[in-house]
């Protein structure tokens, strides 16, 4: 994986917290949920905590359903569910 510098510094609000700078991108990063593996772009931000935020575009593309009642997510990719 290669981290690309982010020349167009983007600022992303995170749940009402102070804004953070996006300092790099890692494109086509494999993301795995159980046996399903999908590519995605990771945004490298300033800070010390490890946080993974998946965008609505990724949720829509992979038909992700968040089940809050039992704290699980379901994903469908190429006809397979996890």
ABEGO torsion letter per residue (X at the ends): XBBBBBABBBBBBBGGBBBBBBABBBBGBBBBBEABBBBBBBBBBBEABBBBBBBAAAAAAAGBBBBAAAGBBBBBBGGBBX
